[in-house]
Amino acid sequence: MSAFTTPEFWIALSQIIMINIVLSGDNAVVIALASRSLPPAQQKKAIMFGSVGAIVLRIVLTFFAVYLLSLPYLKLIGAALLLWIGIGLLKGDDEEEHMESHSNLAAAIKTIIVADLVMSLDNVLGVAAAAKGNVVLLVVGLVISIPLIIYGSTLILKLMARFPAIITIGAGLLGWVAGEMAVSDPSVHAWVENGRQSLHTIAPVAGALLVVGLGKWLASRPQALPGKLSEAAE
C-alpha cells in the first residue's frame, strides 16, 4: 500500500489518465462513424461491445509494450515515436476521415475494434512509457480511464474543440514522457547516471518544448494549393 502514498505514483497516474483522455478522443469519432447507419438500439450494442473488445485488446498490447520497453534501444525508438505522435496531434493528423459505416451489428463491432487497435499505437506506447514498468500503476490507470473513454468520449471531444489548450497540454505531456523514456533506456542508463543526472530534467523539458514548438509551427504553415504545386513542379 505504500506505493499509493508516494508523489511519484500519483504523478504517473495523472499522466496515464491524461494521455488516455487526449489520445482517445478520436476513438469516439471512429465509434460514431462505424455505427451511424445502425438502428438506435443496435448502436448502443455496437458502442458497448466494440469499446469493450478494443479496450481488452489494448490492455493486452500495453502489457506487451511494457515488457518490450525493458529491452535495450527500444525505449529510444519508442521515445522518437512518441515525439512524432505528439507533433502529429498538434499538426492535426486525421486518420478517421475515411471510416465507413455499417448497417450490420457484427461488422460495425469488428470495424470499431480493428480501427481502435490501428489507431491506438500512440495510446499504448504513451501509457506503457508513463507506467515505467509498474504493473499496479498500469492497471489502476487503465481501469480509471476505461469509463472516461467509453462514457466521456463525446464530452472530451467537445471540451477539446472548446479548449484547444487541452490538446496542447496532452501533446506536451507526450514530449515530456518521451524525454523520460529516452534517458531511461538500458543502453544509455549507465551513461546518464554517471554524472549526467541533469538529463532526467533536461530531456523531458526539451521533449515537451520540441513537440509543442514544432507541432504549433507545422500547424500554422499554410497548405499549398494544387495549382501552385503544379506550377512549382514545372
N, C-alpha and C positions, 0 to 999 in steps of 0.2 A: 504493500500500500504506500510505501514511502515514495515510490516513483510518481504517484499522483500529486504529491505535495511540492515537487520541485518546479521552479520557474521555467526550466528548460522544457519540461513535459508540456506545460500549458502553452508556451510559445509555439512549440512544434505542432501541438494540436490545433491551435488557431491557424497556423499556416496550412495544414491539411484541409481544414474546413473551408478556408478562403480559396485555396486552389480548386477544390471541388466545386464550389459555387460559381466561380468565374469561368472555369473551363467546361462546366456542364450546362451553361446557358444555351448553347447551340443545340444541345440534345433535345431540348423542348421543341425546337423548330423541327428537328427530324421526326419526333413523335407525332407532331401535329400534321406534317406533310404526309407521312406514311399512312395515317389513319383517317385523313379528312374525307375520304369517299365512303367510309363505313357508316352504317346506321348508328345513331347516338348510343344505343345500348352496347353495340359491339365496339365502339370507340373506347369506352371505358375499359372493356376487357383487353383490348389491344394495348392500351396505355399501361395497364397494370401488369399483364403478363410479359409484354415486351420490355418494360422497365426492369422488372424483377430478374428476368433472364439475362439482360445486359449487365445488370449490377453484379449478379453472381459470377458471371464470366470475368467481369472486370476485377473483382476481388481476387480470383484465382490468378489472373495476369499480374496483379500488383504484388502478390506474394512471390511469384516467379521473378518479377523485376527486382525485388529486394534481394533475392539470392544472387541474381546476375550482377548487381551493383557492388557485390563484395569481391568481384574478380578484378585484377589489375587492368587499368586502362579503360574499362567500360564506364567508369564514372566520368572520365574526361570526355568520352564520346557522348554520354548522357547529358553532361553539362552543356556541350555545344548544341545538342538538340533542344534543350530547354531554352537556351538563348534564342534560337531560331523560332521556337514556338511562341515565346513572349513577344518577339518583334512582329511576328505574323498576327498576333492578337491585336496589336495596336494598328498594324497596317491595314487590317480588315480583310483577311483571307476568309472567304466563304466557301465551305465545302458542301453545304446542304442545298444549294440552289437547284440542283438537278434531281432532287429526290422525287421519285414517282409515288403516287398514291395507289392504294389497293382497295378493291371492293370485297376482297376475301379476307376474313379474320386471320387465318393462319399465315397467309402471305404478308399481311401487314405486320404481324408479330415478328416474323422472320426478318423482314426488312429493318424493323426497329433494332433488333438485336445485332444484325450484321453491321448496319450503318453506325450504331453506337460504338461497336468494337473498333471499327476502322477509324473513327474519329476520336477514340479515347487514348491513343498513344500519349498525347500530351498529359492527360489526366493521370494515367497510370504512372508515368515517369515522374511527374511532379509530386504525387503523393508518396511514391517509394523513396524519393530523394528527401522529402521533408521528414519521413518517419525515421530515417537514418538507422534502419535495421531493427528498430524497436517494434516487435510484433504487437505488444499490448497497445501501443500508441497507434499503430496502423489500424487495428481492429476498432478501437474506440472512435478514431477519426472517421472511418468509413461508415460505422453504424450511425453516427450523428448526421453524417452527410446524406445518407440514403433518403430519409424523409424530406430533407431540404430539396434534393434533386427531383423526387417524384412529385411532391405536392407544391413545392415552391418555385418550380421552374418558370411558370408563366409570370409570377411576381418578380422573379430575378431578372427576366428579360426586360420587363417594364422599368425596373429600377436602373438597369444598365443603360437603357435608352434615355432615361431622365437624368441620371447622374453618371456621365462618362468617366468620372474620376474613379469609379469602382473598377472599370476595366484597366485604367492606368495603374492603379494600385496592385491589381492582380498580376499584370504584366511585369511590374517592377519586382513583385514578390518572386516570380519565376526566375528573374535575373539574379536575385539575391540567393535563392536556393541553388541555382546553377553554380554560382561562385563558391558556395559552401561545399557543393558536391565535388567540384574540381580539386580543391585543396585537400580533400579527404580521400582521394584516390590512393589505393595502396602503392602505386608506382611512384608517387611524389610525397607521400605522407611523411616518411622519414626525413626527406629533404626540407620540408616545411617546418617540421618540429625542431630541426637542428638550427635554431637561431633565427627562424623566419616566421615566428608565430603571428606577426602582424598581418600576414597574408590571410589569416582567418577573418580579419575585419576588412582588409583592403579588397580581397577578391569578391565577397558578396556585394559590397558597395559599388565596386566597378561593374559587376554584372547587372545590378539594378539600373545604374546610370546608362550603361550601354543599351539595354533593352528599351528603356523609356526614351532616351535621346534618339537612337536610330529609328525606333518604331514611329515616333512622332514625326521625324523628318521624312521618312518614306510615305507616311500617310498624308503629309502636306504637299507632296510633289504632285503637280498637275499631270493628269493622264494624257498621253499623246493621242491625237486624233488619227484615225486610219489614213486620212488623206495626207497628213503631214508625214506619217510613217512611210507611205509610198513615195512621197517627194524626196524624203531623206535617202531612201534606198536608191533612187535614181541619181 
